């Protein structure tokens, strides 16, 4: 009996720093045939010494996205479901992700973690104290990065799943 191949899904994560994106990624990755691609892990391995400012992050993240995009498309075309643990927090980042969806033909789920700033900051402080994360953001960096945050909307073409 032949089984028709299931279309792979690209899971995307939108939420402020410490909103729970990586935790949700780990849960999603328990699905058979799923793989997490985590920006923080790649950036820490490739550019840790070069990333001191938000501008450094933007530069290094752009290099990583340019390098990894063809690989992500190839994995999706091979039938692998991906959990892309990159922040889908701006229109520009989501446009990059939509290009991957269009080029691969994959299904998508944009998980929007709508968590209040005070909860995110409390989680950030706990995470920083634990030392278990690749990067420790300050409150000032949280505020700076959060200023660029744009909620996703239905007109962008994603299948949005809202988490509160």
Order of alpha helices (4+ residues) and beta strands (2+ residues): beta-alpha-beta-alpha-alpha-beta-alpha-beta-alpha-alpha-beta
